[in-house]
Amino acid sequence: MPKFIYSTSEEFNGPWLIDKEALLELDNVIDTAYEILNTSYEQFLIQMTDQDVNETIELNKKFGGLDQQNLEDIKKESQETIKSRYKPPNKSISLKFEKSKILDVESFSEAIQDNSLIDE
């Protein structure tokens, strides 16, 4: 199965003459890459939260420690802070057409179903 080696942004100039089946297969490749990226992001959040909580626990040991409720509050606050700092991956495909028309979609199948593209 083909695989993508991707950066955060790529631009491929056309004209592209790709049939529907090939676009749907490309959707599958993109979906697989996106799932891998999402899983990696979730693991990263867990790792960063654990690291932050452990550092807070060590710091608080010097000042009398924490009870279970304080620990839960610290973990929740840490998760929120880290999520605000590190945004989740975004799956978006920007299709550029003649006359400066741009369509942002999450998949080629979504673009195929868009009636405004019949003449494109």
Backbone as a printed PyTorch tensor [residue, N CA C, xyz], in Angstrom:
tensor([[[  0.8470,  -1.1760,   0.0000],
         [  0.0000,   0.0000,   0.0000],
         [  0.8950,   1.2420,   0.0000]],

        [[  0.5750,   2.2410,  -0.8080],
         [  1.3940,   3.4520,  -0.8490],
         [  1.3080,   4.2070,   0.4730]],

        [[  2.3760,   4.9310,   0.7920],
         [  2.4100,   5.7220,   2.0190],
         [  2.8280,   7.1440,   1.6870]],

        [[  2.3550,   8.0740,   2.5040],
         [  2.7490,   9.4700,   2.3810],
         [  3.9510,   9.7470,   3.2640]],

        [[  4.8590,  10.5240,   2.7680],
         [  5.8650,  11.1690,   3.5930],
         [  5.5110,  12.6380,   3.4720]],

        [[  4.9830,  13.1990,   4.5530],
         [  4.3690,  14.5060,   4.4450],
         [  4.9790,  15.5030,   5.4110]],

        [[  4.8750,  16.7470,   5.0440],
         [  5.2530,  17.8190,   5.9480],
         [  3.9530,  18.4790,   6.3940]],

        [[  4.0530,  19.6180,   7.0310],
         [  2.8420,  20.2760,   7.5020],
         [  2.0230,  20.8540,   6.3600]],

        [[  2.6640,  21.1250,   5.2330],
         [  1.9360,  21.7110,   4.1170],
         [  2.6580,  21.3820,   2.8080]],

        [[  1.9040,  20.9600,   1.8390],
         [  2.4560,  20.6800,   0.5100],
         [  1.5270,  21.2690,  -0.5350]],

        [[  2.1080,  21.6510,  -1.6630],
         [  1.3000,  22.1580,  -2.7640],
         [  1.7260,  21.4400,  -4.0320]],

        [[  0.7620,  20.8660,  -4.7200],
         [  1.0230,  20.1390,  -5.9550],
         [  0.2250,  20.8030,  -7.0720]],

        [[  0.9130,  21.3830,  -8.0250],
         [  0.2410,  22.0920,  -9.1070],
         [ -0.2500,  21.1180, -10.1700]],

        [[ -1.3910,  21.4190, -10.7410],
         [ -2.0150,  20.5840, -11.7530],
         [ -1.6640,  21.0590, -13.1430]],

        [[ -2.4150,  20.7190, -14.1520],
         [ -3.7270,  20.0730, -14.0170],
         [ -3.5930,  18.6020, -13.6470]],

        [[ -4.5380,  18.1450, -12.8630],
         [ -4.5880,  16.7600, -12.4290],
         [ -5.7440,  16.0710, -13.1320]],

        [[ -5.4530,  14.9610, -13.7280],
         [ -6.5070,  14.1500, -14.3410],
         [ -6.5130,  12.8190, -13.6030]],

        [[ -7.2450,  12.7810, -12.4880],
         [ -7.2850,  11.6030, -11.6290],
         [ -8.7300,  11.1440, -11.5380]],

        [[ -8.9290,   9.8610, -11.7300],
         [-10.3060,   9.3560, -11.6750],
         [-10.7860,   9.2290, -10.2280]],

        [[-12.0710,   9.0280, -10.0900],
         [-12.7240,   8.9750,  -8.7800],
         [-12.1290,   7.8910,  -7.8830]],

        [[-11.8870,   6.7070,  -8.4320],
         [-11.3620,   5.5990,  -7.6390],
         [ -9.9840,   5.9310,  -7.0570]],

        [[ -9.1430,   6.5830,  -7.8570],
         [ -7.8080,   6.9610,  -7.3820],
         [ -7.9020,   8.0100,  -6.2710]],

        [[ -8.8320,   8.9390,  -6.3910],
         [ -9.0200,   9.9360,  -5.3440],
         [ -9.5140,   9.2950,  -4.0510]],

        [[-10.4020,   8.3240,  -4.1590],
         [-10.9010,   7.6430,  -2.9710],
         [ -9.8030,   6.8100,  -2.3190]],

        [[ -8.9160,   6.2220,  -3.1110],
         [ -7.7750,   5.4950,  -2.5620],
         [ -6.8180,   6.4730,  -1.8610]],

        [[ -6.6450,   7.6400,  -2.4550],
         [ -5.8230,   8.6760,  -1.8360],
         [ -6.4360,   9.1100,  -0.4990]],

        [[ -7.7540,   9.1900,  -0.4330],
         [ -8.4370,   9.4590,   0.8420],
         [ -8.0570,   8.4210,   1.8950]],

        [[ -8.0080,   7.1580,   1.5050],
         [ -7.6490,   6.0930,   2.4530],
         [ -6.2300,   6.2760,   2.9840]],

        [[ -5.3220,   6.6560,   2.1070],
         [ -3.9340,   6.8820,   2.5170],
         [ -3.8680,   8.0690,   3.4820]],

        [[ -4.5720,   9.1340,   3.1520],
         [ -4.5920,  10.3200,   4.0210],
         [ -5.2280,   9.9840,   5.3690]],

        [[ -6.3210,   9.2220,   5.3590],
         [ -6.9830,   8.8290,   6.6120],
         [ -6.0480,   8.0140,   7.5000]],

        [[ -5.3050,   7.0980,   6.9100],
         [ -4.3600,   6.2830,   7.6750],
         [ -3.2770,   7.1560,   8.2980]],

        [[ -2.7350,   8.0800,   7.5240],
         [ -1.7080,   8.9840,   8.0420],
         [ -2.2760,   9.8670,   9.1500]],

        [[ -3.5040,  10.3150,   8.9760],
         [ -4.1460,  11.1700,   9.9820],
         [ -4.3870,  10.3990,  11.2800]],

        [[ -4.8010,   9.1530,  11.1840],
         [ -5.0090,   8.3280,  12.3830],
         [ -3.6940,   8.1350,  13.1470]],

        [[ -2.6300,   7.8950,  12.4180],
         [ -1.3080,   7.7380,  13.0400],
         [ -0.9060,   9.0410,  13.7320]],

        [[ -1.1210,  10.1540,  13.0650],
         [ -0.7860,  11.4600,  13.6290],
         [ -1.6290,  11.7460,  14.8760]],

        [[ -2.9140,  11.4260,  14.8280],
         [ -3.7970,  11.6300,  15.9740],
         [ -3.3710,  10.7740,  17.1690]],

        [[ -3.0350,   9.5250,  16.9170],
         [ -2.5740,   8.6290,  17.9810],
         [ -1.2950,   9.1650,  18.6100]],

        [[ -0.3910,   9.6270,  17.7770],
         [  0.8590,  10.2040,  18.2650],
         [  0.5850,  11.4450,  19.1100]],

        [[ -0.3480,  12.2680,  18.6780],
         [ -0.7170,  13.4750,  19.4210],
         [ -1.2850,  13.1040,  20.7920]],

        [[ -2.1830,  12.1300,  20.8400],
         [ -2.7680,  11.6980,  22.1160],
         [ -1.6890,  11.1620,  23.0630]],

        [[ -0.7730,  10.3750,  22.5400],
         [  0.3220,   9.8490,  23.3620],
         [  1.2120,  10.9810,  23.8740]],

        [[  1.4470,  11.9580,  23.0350],
         [  2.2320,  13.1190,  23.4300],
         [  1.5590,  13.8730,  24.5720]],

        [[  0.2390,  14.0780,  24.4710],
         [ -0.4920,  14.7770,  25.5330],
         [ -0.3970,  14.0290,  26.8650]],

        [[ -0.5430,  12.7190,  26.8080],
         [ -0.4470,  11.9030,  28.0230],
         [  0.9450,  12.0260,  28.6310]],

        [[  1.9620,  11.9130,  27.7890],
         [  3.3440,  11.9950,  28.2540],
         [  3.6410,  13.3630,  28.8670]],

        [[  3.2140,  14.4300,  28.2000],
         [  3.4710,  15.7780,  28.7080],
         [  2.7150,  16.0300,  30.0100]],

        [[  1.4690,  15.5480,  30.1060],
         [  0.6790,  15.7150,  31.3290],
         [  1.3320,  14.9630,  32.4760]],

        [[  1.7220,  13.7220,  32.2360],
         [  2.3800,  12.9330,  33.2850],
         [  3.6550,  13.6060,  33.7690]],

        [[  4.4320,  14.1130,  32.8320],
         [  5.6780,  14.7900,  33.1850],
         [  5.3840,  16.0280,  34.0300]],

        [[  4.4000,  16.8100,  33.6190],
         [  4.0470,  18.0250,  34.3470],
         [  3.5290,  17.7080,  35.7520]],

        [[  2.6670,  16.6970,  35.8590],
         [  2.1220,  16.3020,  37.1600],
         [  3.2280,  15.7770,  38.0670]],

        [[  4.1180,  14.9520,  37.5210],
         [  5.2300,  14.4260,  38.3230],
         [  6.1330,  15.5410,  38.8440]],

        [[  6.3870,  16.5340,  38.0100],
         [  7.1960,  17.6700,  38.4520],
         [  6.4830,  18.4340,  39.5680]],

        [[  5.1740,  18.5920,  39.4420],
         [  4.3920,  19.2860,  40.4710],
         [  4.3790,  18.4960,  41.7760]],

        [[  4.2520,  17.1820,  41.6770],
         [  4.2770,  16.3270,  42.8780],
         [  5.6170,  16.4650,  43.5930]],

        [[  6.7050,  16.3950,  42.8370],
         [  8.0370,  16.5090,  43.4290],
         [  8.2140,  17.8650,  44.1080]],

        [[  7.7350,  18.9010,  43.4730],
         [  7.8420,  20.2370,  44.0430],
         [  7.0200,  20.3420,  45.3300]],

        [[  5.8250,  19.7510,  45.3360],
         [  4.9450,  19.8410,  46.4980],
         [  5.3760,  18.9330,  47.6420]],

        [[  6.1730,  17.9240,  47.3650],
         [  6.6920,  17.0660,  48.4390],
         [  7.4970,  17.8920,  49.4300]],

        [[  8.1600,  18.9030,  48.9170],
         [  8.9710,  19.7630,  49.7580],
         [  8.1050,  20.6350,  50.6750]],

        [[  6.8270,  20.8010,  50.2990],
         [  5.9440,  21.7010,  51.0440],
         [  4.7730,  20.9640,  51.6830]],

        [[  4.9440,  19.6910,  51.9900],
         [  3.9090,  18.9650,  52.7180],
         [  3.0890,  17.9930,  51.8930]],

        [[  3.3160,  17.9140,  50.6190],
         [  2.6280,  16.9300,  49.7930],
         [  1.2500,  17.3720,  49.3300]],

        [[  0.5600,  16.4480,  48.6740],
         [ -0.7600,  16.7070,  48.0960],
         [ -1.7300,  15.6280,  48.5350]],

        [[ -3.0140,  16.0030,  48.6730],
         [ -4.0090,  14.9610,  48.8870],
         [ -4.5640,  14.5490,  47.5260]],

        [[ -5.4080,  13.5260,  47.5050],
         [ -5.9110,  12.9630,  46.2370],
         [ -6.6990,  14.0050,  45.4300]],

        [[ -7.5050,  14.8250,  46.0920],
         [ -8.3010,  15.8330,  45.3810],
         [ -7.3910,  16.8660,  44.7220]],

        [[ -6.3740,  17.3120,  45.4510],
         [ -5.4330,  18.2690,  44.8630],
         [ -4.7350,  17.6700,  43.6540]],

        [[ -4.3910,  16.4020,  43.7300],
         [ -3.7090,  15.7270,  42.6290],
         [ -4.6020,  15.6690,  41.3900]],

        [[ -5.8830,  15.3570,  41.5760],
         [ -6.8250,  15.3150,  40.4450],
         [ -6.9930,  16.7000,  39.8260]],

        [[ -7.0870,  17.7230,  40.6710],
         [ -7.2160,  19.0900,  40.1700],
         [ -5.9790,  19.5060,  39.3810]],

        [[ -4.8230,  19.1430,  39.8880],
         [ -3.5690,  19.4820,  39.2060],
         [ -3.4900,  18.7750,  37.8570]],

        [[ -3.8910,  17.5010,  37.8210],
         [ -3.8530,  16.7500,  36.5650],
         [ -4.8050,  17.3620,  35.5400]],

        [[ -6.0100,  17.7220,  35.9740],
         [ -6.9900,  18.3200,  35.0600],
         [ -6.4890,  19.6640,  34.5320]],

        [[ -5.9530,  20.4860,  35.4110],
         [ -5.4220,  21.7920,  35.0060],
         [ -4.2460,  21.6220,  34.0500]],

        [[ -3.3980,  20.6540,  34.3190],
         [ -2.2470,  20.3840,  33.4620],
         [ -2.6950,  19.9590,  32.0680]],

        [[ -3.6960,  19.0700,  32.0020],
         [ -4.2190,  18.6220,  30.7060],
         [ -4.7660,  19.7940,  29.9010]],

        [[ -5.5230,  20.6670,  30.5410],
         [ -6.0950,  21.8160,  29.8450],
         [ -5.0090,  22.7630,  29.3340]],

        [[ -4.0010,  23.0010,  30.1650],
         [ -2.9090,  23.8860,  29.7650],
         [ -2.1510,  23.3120,  28.5720]],

        [[ -1.8470,  22.0370,  28.6340],
         [ -1.0840,  21.4030,  27.5520],
         [ -1.9040,  21.3560,  26.2660]],

        [[ -3.2080,  21.0550,  26.3790],
         [ -4.0570,  21.0450,  25.1800],
         [ -4.1610,  22.4250,  24.5440]],

        [[ -4.1490,  23.4680,  25.3620],
         [ -4.2230,  24.8220,  24.7960],
         [ -2.9000,  25.2150,  24.1330]],

        [[ -1.8220,  24.6480,  24.6180],
         [ -0.4920,  24.9570,  24.0860],
         [ -0.1960,  24.1700,  22.8090]],

        [[ -0.6470,  22.9230,  22.7570],
         [ -0.3770,  22.0430,  21.6200],
         [ -1.6970,  21.6500,  20.9740]],

        [[ -2.0090,  22.2560,  19.8640],
         [ -3.2770,  22.0150,  19.1710],
         [ -3.2610,  20.6500,  18.4790]],

        [[ -4.4360,  20.0190,  18.3910],
         [ -4.5010,  18.7140,  17.7130],
         [ -4.2810,  18.8550,  16.2100]],

        [[ -3.9070,  17.7610,  15.5660],
         [ -3.7100,  17.8170,  14.1080],
         [ -5.0130,  18.1620,  13.4020]],

        [[ -4.8860,  18.8620,  12.2990],
         [ -6.0460,  19.2910,  11.5250],
         [ -5.9490,  18.6750,  10.1330]],

        [[ -6.9900,  17.9800,   9.7400],
         [ -6.9980,  17.3570,   8.4140],
         [ -7.7830,  18.2580,   7.4730]],

        [[ -7.0930,  18.8250,   6.5140],
         [ -7.7310,  19.7280,   5.5710],
         [ -7.0280,  19.6300,   4.2230]],

        [[ -7.8210,  19.5980,   3.1810],
         [ -7.2930,  19.5900,   1.8150],
         [ -7.8310,  20.8450,   1.1410]],

        [[ -6.9430,  21.6670,   0.6350],
         [ -7.3510,  22.8780,  -0.0850],
         [ -7.2030,  22.6170,  -1.5750]],

        [[ -8.3130,  22.6780,  -2.2740],
         [ -8.3010,  22.4880,  -3.7270],
         [ -8.4010,  23.8600,  -4.3810]],

        [[ -7.4370,  24.1540,  -5.2430],
         [ -7.4060,  25.4410,  -5.9160],
         [ -7.7970,  25.2340,  -7.3750]],

        [[ -8.7320,  26.0580,  -7.8250],
         [ -9.2280,  25.9650,  -9.1840],
         [ -8.9050,  27.2600,  -9.9280]],

        [[ -9.1990,  27.2590, -11.2220],
         [ -8.9950,  28.4790, -12.0020],
         [ -9.8650,  29.5910, -11.4270]],

        [[ -9.5320,  30.8040, -11.7740],
         [-10.2660,  31.9920, -11.3200],
         [-10.2010,  32.1480,  -9.8040]],

        [[ -9.1170,  31.7100,  -9.2060],
         [ -8.8500,  31.8830,  -7.7680],
         [ -9.8720,  31.2260,  -6.8540]],

        [[-10.5940,  30.2380,  -7.3290],
         [-11.5520,  29.5290,  -6.4810],
         [-10.7950,  28.5150,  -5.6250]],

        [[-11.0600,  28.5350,  -4.3250],
         [-10.4240,  27.6070,  -3.3890],
         [-11.5220,  26.9150,  -2.5900]],

        [[-11.4040,  25.6100,  -2.4770],
         [-12.3520,  24.8240,  -1.6970],
         [-11.5810,  24.0380,  -0.6530]],

        [[-11.9270,  24.2430,   0.6200],
         [-11.3180,  23.4900,   1.7100],
         [-12.2460,  22.3550,   2.1110]],

        [[-11.7210,  21.1320,   2.0750],
         [-12.4990,  19.9450,   2.4240],
         [-11.6460,  19.0410,   3.3090]],

        [[-12.2840,  18.0650,   3.9430],
         [-11.5490,  17.0990,   4.7540],
         [-11.1780,  15.8500,   3.9720]],

        [[-11.8120,  15.6650,   2.8040],
         [-11.5090,  14.4790,   2.0040],
         [-11.8550,  14.7380,   0.5430]],

        [[-11.2840,  13.9080,  -0.3170],
         [-11.6310,  14.0080,  -1.7350],
         [-13.0650,  13.5410,  -1.9770]],

        [[-13.5360,  12.5880,  -1.1750],
         [-14.9200,  12.1370,  -1.3500],
         [-15.8930,  13.2790,  -1.0530]],

        [[-15.5490,  14.1290,  -0.0900],
         [-16.3790,  15.3010,   0.1830],
         [-16.3840,  16.2430,  -1.0260]],

        [[-15.2250,  16.4340,  -1.6430],
         [-15.1280,  17.3020,  -2.8200],
         [-15.9000,  16.7100,  -4.0040]],

        [[-15.8360,  15.3940,  -4.1530],
         [-16.5370,  14.7350,  -5.2570],
         [-18.0380,  14.9600,  -5.1580]],

        [[-18.5570,  15.0150,  -3.9340],
         [-20.0000,  15.1790,  -3.7200],
         [-20.4580,  16.6340,  -3.7840]],

        [[-19.5210,  17.5750,  -3.8760],
         [-19.8700,  18.9920,  -3.8980],
         [-20.3840,  19.3780,  -5.2850]],

        [[-21.6440,  19.7660,  -5.3570],
         [-22.2650,  20.1080,  -6.6470],
         [-21.6710,  21.3580,  -7.3030]],

        [[-21.0390,  22.2150,  -6.5200],
         [-20.4730,  23.4340,  -7.0980],
         [-19.2380,  23.1410,  -7.9620]],

        [[-18.7380,  21.8960,  -7.9120],
         [-17.5320,  21.5420,  -8.6560],
         [-17.8140,  20.7940,  -9.9510]],

        [[-19.0480,  20.6810, -10.3270],
         [-19.4130,  19.9090, -11.5180],
         [-18.6820,  20.4020, -12.7530]],

        [[-18.5240,  21.7020, -12.8940],
         [-17.8790,  22.2600, -14.0790],
         [-16.3630,  22.4040, -13.9500]],

        [[-15.8100,  22.0060, -12.8360],
         [-14.3700,  22.1790, -12.6110],
         [-13.5760,  21.0030, -13.1530]]])
